[in-house]
């Protein structure tokens, strides 16, 4: 084994300095952003109270924008439109003590996207928390709105075996019922090889879709049992759940017999690959389609910590999902009142 050289030690020390600089920059950026959001909050509060008390009309806000542009040349972000956004920002979150502390952890642009595109308070909170947790870029946040992630999450929670929730109580907040792979550009009639190669080629995008705590371990991961060799399609590790996550790809509909092979892989991972401090592995069957009743029957007595999810190659019909979510809310309100 090659011994570390003086140069290696020096570069390692230099890398630590770089990490310190990057951490300080991030901290400084976060402090500036928090101050800016706080400023917009207080400006929005001031305008809201003036209008609420009938001291100002909408025209006065336009005069304020003109006054600021004249007296503070070079000041950006205080147009008439943005001033009214600040008012909306304050009025939306002022009574929500649970959510209002979150807004300072995101940029103003992120906040505007969530504010303008969310239709329910639950939806705003959902995207605020996930954008912070996953550290989504503005582009990724926009993509998740187009993908109707909130509607899909509410209407279609993940389908998992009983053992998943027993071993990993937080798993339901980690996995999805469906994963959007529109970024692969897969043609109709693609096979498993096309899907597999596409995911490896666009691994960064796939990791974002899976979630921030997923780490890639390997493709066609070798599993040896007895005198036979097997290959697991994709293997990941989830830092939050502290476990390996095996993903098997199927370009057709889900069939119950697929669970047997997945359970076999999970047993092999737990016996031969899992480290002593790690939790038991979880398996995910990623299929092109699935019948909800077949999935329920197959998972109900499964002795493996497994889940079944769909992959979609195109963005869903968001308007249709919004209509279904509206019906869902009406039904739930009706049941609660009854």
LUMSEKOL-18014 format. One record per residue (C-alpha): chain; y, x, z. Coordinates in Angstrom, 1 decimal, decimal comma. Layout:
! LUMSEKOL-18014
  unit   north    east      up
     A       Y       X       Z
...
//
This chain:
! LUMSEKOL-18014
  unit   north    east      up
     A     0,0     0,0     0,0
     A     3,4     1,3    -0,9
     A     5,6     2,2     2,1
     A     9,1     0,7     2,2
     A    11,7     3,3     1,1
     A    15,2     4,0     2,6
     A    16,6     2,2    -0,4
     A    14,5    -0,9     0,4
     A    15,8    -0,9     4,0
     A    19,4    -0,5     2,8
     A    19,1    -3,3     0,3
     A    17,6    -5,5     3,0
     A    20,5    -4,8     5,2
     A    23,0    -5,5     2,4
     A    21,2    -8,8     1,7
     A    21,8    -9,8     5,3
     A    25,5    -9,2     4,8
     A    25,4   -11,4     1,7
     A    23,8   -14,1     3,8
     A    26,5   -13,9     6,4
     A    29,2   -14,1     3,7
     A    27,5   -17,2     2,1
     A    27,1   -18,9     5,4
     A    30,8   -18,3     6,2
     A    31,9   -19,6     2,8
     A    29,8   -22,8     3,3
     A    31,2   -23,3     6,8
     A    34,8   -22,8     5,5
     A    34,1   -25,2     2,6
     A    32,7   -27,8     5,0
     A    35,7   -27,4     7,3
     A    38,1   -27,9     4,5
     A    36,2   -30,9     3,2
     A    36,1   -32,5     6,6
     A    39,8   -32,1     7,0
     A    40,4   -33,6     3,6
     A    38,2   -36,6     4,2
     A    39,9   -37,0     7,6
     A    43,3   -37,0     5,9
     A    42,3   -39,6     3,3
     A    40,9   -41,7     6,1
     A    44,2   -41,7     8,0
     A    46,3   -42,3     4,9
     A    44,0   -45,2     4,1
     A    44,4   -46,5     7,6
     A    48,2   -46,2     7,5
     A    48,4   -48,1     4,2
     A    45,8   -50,8     5,3
     A    47,8   -51,6     8,5
     A    51,1   -51,7     6,6
     A    49,7   -54,2     4,1
     A    47,8   -56,1     6,8
     A    51,0   -56,6     8,8
     A    52,8   -57,8     5,7
     A    55,2   -54,8     5,9
     A    54,1   -53,6     2,5
     A    53,0   -55,1    -0,7
     A    51,0   -53,5    -3,5
     A    54,2   -52,4    -5,2
     A    55,2   -50,3    -2,2
     A    52,0   -48,3    -2,6
     A    53,0   -47,5    -6,2
     A    56,4   -46,4    -4,9
     A    54,7   -44,2    -2,4
     A    52,7   -42,5    -5,1
     A    55,8   -41,9    -7,1
     A    57,6   -40,5    -4,0
     A    54,8   -38,1    -3,3
     A    54,7   -36,9    -6,9
     A    58,5   -36,3    -6,8
     A    58,8   -34,7    -3,4
     A    55,4   -32,8    -3,4
     A    55,1   -31,3    -6,8
     A    51,6   -29,9    -7,4
     A    50,0   -32,3    -4,9
     A    47,0   -33,8    -6,4
     A    44,8   -36,8    -5,5
     A    47,6   -39,1    -4,4
     A    48,0   -41,4    -7,4
     A    48,4   -45,1    -6,9
     A    44,8   -45,6    -7,8
     A    43,6   -43,0    -5,3
     A    45,8   -44,4    -2,5
     A    44,2   -47,8    -2,9
     A    40,8   -46,0    -2,9
     A    41,8   -44,4     0,5
     A    42,6   -47,9     1,8
     A    39,3   -49,2     0,6
     A    37,5   -46,2     2,1
     A    39,0   -46,9     5,5
     A    38,5   -50,6     5,4
     A    34,8   -50,3     4,3
     A    33,8   -48,0     7,2
     A    36,2   -48,6    10,0
     A    34,0   -51,1    11,9
     A    30,7   -49,2    11,2
     A    30,4   -46,7    14,0
     A    26,9   -45,7    12,9
     A    27,9   -44,8     9,3
     A    31,6   -43,7     9,5
     A    30,7   -40,2    11,0
     A    28,6   -39,5     7,9
     A    31,4   -39,7     5,3
     A    32,9   -36,4     6,4
     A    29,7   -34,6     5,5
     A    30,1   -35,4     1,8
     A    32,8   -34,6    -0,7
     A    35,4   -37,1    -1,7
     A    33,7   -37,4    -5,1
     A    30,4   -38,2    -3,5
     A    32,0   -40,8    -1,3
     A    33,7   -42,5    -4,3
     A    30,4   -42,7    -6,2
     A    28,7   -44,4    -3,2
     A    31,7   -46,6    -2,4
     A    32,1   -47,9    -6,0
     A    28,4   -48,3    -6,9
     A    26,9   -49,8    -3,7
     A    26,6   -53,5    -3,4
     A    25,4   -53,8     0,2
     A    26,3   -52,0     3,5
     A    22,6   -51,0     3,7
     A    22,8   -49,4     0,3
     A    25,9   -47,4     1,2
     A    24,2   -46,1     4,4
     A    21,0   -45,4     2,4
     A    22,8   -43,2    -0,2
     A    25,0   -41,5     2,4
     A    22,1   -40,4     4,5
     A    20,0   -39,3     1,5
     A    22,8   -37,5    -0,2
     A    23,4   -35,5     3,0
     A    19,7   -34,9     3,6
     A    18,8   -33,9     0,1
     A    22,1   -32,1    -0,6
     A    22,4   -33,9    -4,0
     A    25,0   -32,8    -6,5
     A    27,3   -35,4    -7,9
     A    25,2   -35,5   -11,0
     A    22,0   -36,1    -9,1
     A    23,6   -38,8    -7,0
     A    24,7   -40,6   -10,1
     A    21,1   -40,3   -11,4
     A    19,7   -41,9    -8,3
     A    22,0   -44,8    -8,7
     A    21,0   -45,2   -12,3
     A    17,4   -44,9   -11,2
     A    17,9   -47,8    -8,7
     A    16,4   -45,8    -5,9
     A    17,6   -48,1    -3,2
     A    16,3   -51,3    -4,9
     A    12,9   -49,6    -5,6
     A    12,6   -48,3    -2,1
     A    13,3   -51,7    -0,5
     A    11,2   -53,7    -3,0
     A     8,3   -51,3    -3,3
     A     7,6   -49,2    -0,2
     A     5,0   -46,4    -0,6
     A     1,3   -47,4    -0,8
     A    -0,6   -45,2     1,7
     A    -3,9   -45,2     3,5
     A    -4,0   -46,0     7,2
     A    -4,7   -42,4     8,1
     A    -1,4   -41,2     6,5
     A     0,7   -43,1     9,1
     A    -1,6   -42,1    11,9
     A    -1,5   -38,4    11,2
     A     2,0   -38,3     9,7
     A     4,2   -41,1    11,2
     A     7,2   -39,9     9,1
     A     5,4   -39,9     5,8
     A     6,7   -43,3     4,7
     A    10,3   -41,9     4,6
     A     9,1   -38,9     2,6
     A     7,1   -40,4    -0,3
     A     8,0   -43,0    -2,9
     A     6,1   -45,7    -4,6
     A     7,3   -44,5    -8,0
     A     8,7   -41,2    -9,3
     A    11,1   -41,1   -12,3
     A    10,2   -38,3   -14,8
     A    12,6   -39,3   -17,5
     A    13,8   -35,7   -17,6
     A    10,5   -34,6   -19,2
     A    11,2   -36,5   -22,4
     A     7,5   -37,3   -22,8
     A     6,4   -39,2   -25,9
     A     4,4   -42,4   -25,9
     A     0,7   -41,5   -25,9
     A     1,1   -38,3   -24,0
     A    -1,9   -36,8   -22,3
     A    -2,5   -35,2   -18,9
     A    -1,9   -31,8   -20,4
     A     1,5   -32,9   -21,7
     A     2,4   -34,3   -18,3
     A     1,2   -31,2   -16,5
     A     3,0   -28,7   -18,7
     A     6,2   -30,8   -18,6
     A     6,3   -30,9   -14,8
     A     5,8   -27,1   -14,7
     A     8,5   -26,6   -17,3
     A    10,9   -28,8   -15,4
     A     9,7   -27,8   -11,9
     A    13,3   -27,7   -10,5
     A    14,0   -31,3   -11,5
     A    10,6   -32,4   -10,3
     A    11,2   -30,8    -6,9
     A    14,5   -32,6    -6,6
     A    12,8   -35,9    -7,5
     A    10,1   -35,2    -4,8
     A    12,6   -34,3    -2,1
     A    14,2   -31,2    -0,7
     A    11,5   -30,3     1,8
     A     8,8   -29,9    -0,9
     A     7,9   -26,3    -1,8
     A     5,7   -25,4    -4,8
     A     2,5   -23,6    -4,0
     A     0,5   -23,6    -7,3
     A    -0,7   -25,2   -10,5
     A    -4,4   -25,8   -11,2
     A    -4,9   -24,5    -7,7
     A    -8,5   -23,0    -7,4
     A   -10,8   -24,8    -5,0
     A   -14,3   -23,3    -4,5
     A   -17,0   -25,4    -2,8
     A   -20,5   -24,1    -2,7
     A   -21,2   -22,3    -6,0
     A   -18,8   -24,6    -7,9
     A   -15,2   -24,0    -8,9
     A   -12,6   -26,8    -9,1
     A    -8,9   -26,9   -10,0
     A    -6,4   -29,1    -8,2
     A    -3,6   -30,2   -10,6
     A    -0,6   -29,4    -8,4
     A    -0,2   -28,2    -4,8
     A     2,9   -28,3    -2,7
     A     3,9   -27,8     0,9
     A     6,2   -30,2     2,8
     A     8,2   -28,4     5,5
     A     9,1   -31,5     7,5
     A     5,6   -32,8     7,7
     A     4,2   -29,3     8,0
     A     1,3   -29,9     5,6
     A     0,0   -29,2     2,2
     A     0,5   -32,0    -0,4
     A    -2,1   -32,2    -3,2
     A    -1,0   -34,1    -6,4
     A    -3,5   -35,2    -9,0
     A    -2,2   -36,5   -12,3
     A    -3,5   -39,5   -14,2
     A    -1,9   -40,7   -17,5
     A    -3,8   -44,0   -17,3
     A    -3,9   -46,8   -14,7
     A    -5,2   -46,1   -11,2
     A    -9,0   -46,5   -10,8
     A   -10,6   -46,7    -7,3
     A   -13,0   -43,8    -8,0
     A   -10,1   -41,4    -8,3
     A    -9,7   -41,5    -4,5
     A   -13,2   -39,9    -4,0
     A   -12,3   -36,8    -5,8
     A    -8,9   -36,6    -4,1
     A   -10,5   -36,9    -0,7
     A   -12,9   -34,1    -1,7
     A    -9,9   -31,8    -2,5
     A    -8,2   -32,7     0,8
     A   -11,4   -31,8     2,7
     A   -11,6   -28,5     0,9
     A    -7,9   -27,7     1,6
     A    -8,2   -28,6     5,3
     A   -11,3   -26,4     5,7
     A   -10,4   -23,4     3,6
     A    -6,7   -23,3     2,9
     A    -4,8   -25,0     5,8
     A    -3,5   -22,7     8,4
     A    -4,2   -23,3    12,1
     A    -0,6   -24,5    13,0
     A    -0,4   -26,9    10,0
     A    -1,2   -30,6     9,9
     A    -4,0   -32,1     7,7
     A    -3,2   -32,2     4,0
     A    -2,0   -35,4     2,2
     A    -3,1   -36,4    -1,3
     A    -1,0   -38,2    -3,9
     A    -2,5   -39,8    -7,0
     A     0,3   -39,9    -9,6
     A    -0,7   -42,5   -12,2
     A     1,0   -44,1   -15,2
     A     0,3   -47,6   -13,7
     A    -1,4   -49,3   -10,9
     A    -2,5   -52,8    -9,9
     A    -1,1   -53,6    -6,4
     A    -4,2   -55,6    -5,3
     A    -6,6   -52,9    -6,5
     A    -4,5   -50,3    -4,7
     A    -4,5   -52,3    -1,5
     A    -8,3   -52,7    -1,5
     A    -8,9   -49,1    -2,4
     A    -6,6   -47,7     0,3
     A    -7,5   -50,1     3,1
     A   -10,8   -48,3     4,0
     A   -10,0   -44,9     2,7
     A   -10,9   -42,2     5,2
     A    -8,5   -39,7     3,6
     A    -4,7   -39,4     4,1
     A    -3,9   -40,4     0,6
     A    -1,3   -42,4    -1,3
     A    -1,0   -43,8    -4,8
     A     2,2   -43,7    -6,8
     A     3,4   -44,4   -10,3
     A     5,3   -42,1   -12,6
     A     7,9   -43,6   -15,0
     A     9,1   -41,9   -18,1
     A    12,2   -44,0   -18,5
     A    14,9   -45,3   -16,2
     A    14,1   -48,8   -14,9
     A    16,1   -52,0   -15,7
     A    18,5   -51,8   -12,8
     A    20,0   -55,3   -13,4
     A    16,5   -56,8   -13,1
     A    15,8   -54,8    -9,9
     A    19,1   -55,9    -8,4
     A    18,3   -59,6    -9,2
     A    14,9   -59,1    -7,5
     A    16,5   -57,5    -4,5
     A    19,0   -60,4    -4,2
     A    16,0   -62,8    -4,2
     A    14,3   -60,6    -1,6
     A    17,4   -60,8     0,7
     A    17,7   -64,5     0,3
     A    14,0   -65,0     1,1
     A    14,2   -62,8     4,2
     A    17,4   -64,5     5,5
     A    15,6   -67,9     4,9
     A    12,6   -66,8     6,9
     A    14,7   -65,3     9,8
     A    16,8   -68,5    10,0
     A    13,7   -70,7     9,9
//
